[in-house]
Amino acid sequence: MEDEALTLHALMMCSNPSYTLMRPDSLAIIEKVRQYRADTGHQVYFTLDAGPNVHLLYPGDLVVDVRKFIDDHLIEHCEGGFVQQDWVGEGPEEI
């Protein structure tokens, strides 16, 4: 998943005309996520949208640890300190 996200961004950078969608803070977050994963062994992975936004994916049982990591180390790289919290739902519900 991480490789695919980076490959898609590399493709954009190699196109003509080229586009650079990632920003320095995107790369800083990626490096910190990699280091956090190496230091803790936690299964925390990143992907990127079609822009500078980094999305973290991790098991639900790590939510407390990962949110602390975000608050302590990543939020400084987020525009306006904004972090969008999300989670996997239970599936569709009939309304």
PyMOL commands that set and color helices and strands:
alter all, ss='L'
color gray80, all
select helices_A, chain A and resi 2-14+24-40+60-77+79-81
alter helices_A, ss='H'
color red, helices_A
select strands_A, chain A and resi 45-48+54-57
alter strands_A, ss='S'
color yellow, strands_A
deselect
rebuild
show_as cartoon
